[in-house]
Amino acid sequence: MEVLFKPYKEDKSEEFLLYIDGKHVGEVGLDDIFNDRKKSVYIHTLEIYYYHRGKGYSKILMEEIEKYAKSRNKTKLRLGVEEDNPIAIKLYQSFGFTIKEKITDIDDTDDEFFIMTKRL
């Protein structure tokens, strides 16, 4: 299996595409990856495209994120997930993330979110 974790830059976030055997299967968006004063990275987007789900690609994507974050001397990953998305919460927990806090109205809605973190 050939894995390519390919970056492209957009504003202050760093976007990465995941290719498996030449197929574009997903992407991730990271904040603070180039801010040397911050030791954590915020994952603001993580997606494996619909037809490629269930094949273990999210684990590969997370492994690539961790390798890249460590190469930038980061010590923690953070992300937000909606409270009513138990599938995503369970997935992130399987990667070693833990729920640190619950927040409401993060984006001018009444949605409730969990902030999850993982030490690298």
N, C-alpha and C positions, 0 to 999 in steps of 0.2 A: 504494500500500500504506500503510495507516494503522497506525502502531506506537504502542502505549501501554505504558509501563514504569511500573507502578503500585505504589507502596510500601504496605505495612501493617506495623505494628510488633508485635514479639513479644519480650518480655523484653529482653535486651541485644543481640539480633541484629536485623538489619534484613532483612525478607523483601520480595521484589518479585515481582510477577506480570507476565508478558509477554502482551499481547494483540496479535494481528495481525488487522486488519480485523474487529474485534469478537469474535474467538474467543480464548479463554484457551488458549494453546499451551505455556506453560512457566512456570518459576519459578526463583528463585535466592535463596539465603540468604547474608548477609554478616555477618561479625563485625568489630568494631572500627571500623565506619564512622563512629560518633559519638564515638569516643575521640580527641580532638584531640592527645593526646600520642603516639599511634602514627601512623606515616606509611604503614603498609601495611594492606591489607584482606584478610581471609581469606575465601575463598569456600568455605563448608561444604556447600552444596547447589547443584547446577546441573542442571536437568532440562528437556528438551523432551519433551512427552508423546508417547507411542508413535506415534499416528496423524499427528503433525505432523513427524516426523523426516524428514531427507533433503530439506528445503526451504530450508535456509540459515538457519533461525531461531536456531540456536545462535550463529552469527556475529552476528546482530542483537542477541541477548541480551548477548553479550560486549561489543559496542560500547556498549550502554546502561550496562552495569556500569562500563566505563572512563570514560564521560562523567560518570557520577554520582560515581565515586571522585575524579576530578580536581576536580569541583566542591566536594568536601569536603577539598581540598588533600592528597590521598593521592598517594604516589609509587610504590607497588608493589602488585601483586596477588599473593596466594599461594593455593595450593590443594593438597590431597592427593589422590592417585589410586592405586588398587591397582596393584601391579606387573604383575599378570596381566590388565590391561585395556588391551591395545595400541591399541584403537580410540580410547579416550578420550585416551590419551597422545598419539597422533598428532594428534588434534583440537586439543588444547591447544597442542601444538608449532606447529600451523598458525596459531594465534592469537599466537604469539610467546613462549610460555612455555618455560622451560628447566628441566631437572631439576637441583635443587640438592643434594638429599640423599636417601638411602634410610633409612627407619626401619622398625622391626619392633614389633609388639605395641602399636600405638597405641590399641587399644580392647579390651584383654584377650584378643586372639586372637593367633595366630602369623602373621597376614597381614602381608605386606610392602607398604609404601607408598612412593611417591616424593612428595617435596615439590617442587612446581614453582612458579616465580616469573616475574613479568613486570614490568619497569620501565615506568612510565607517562611 
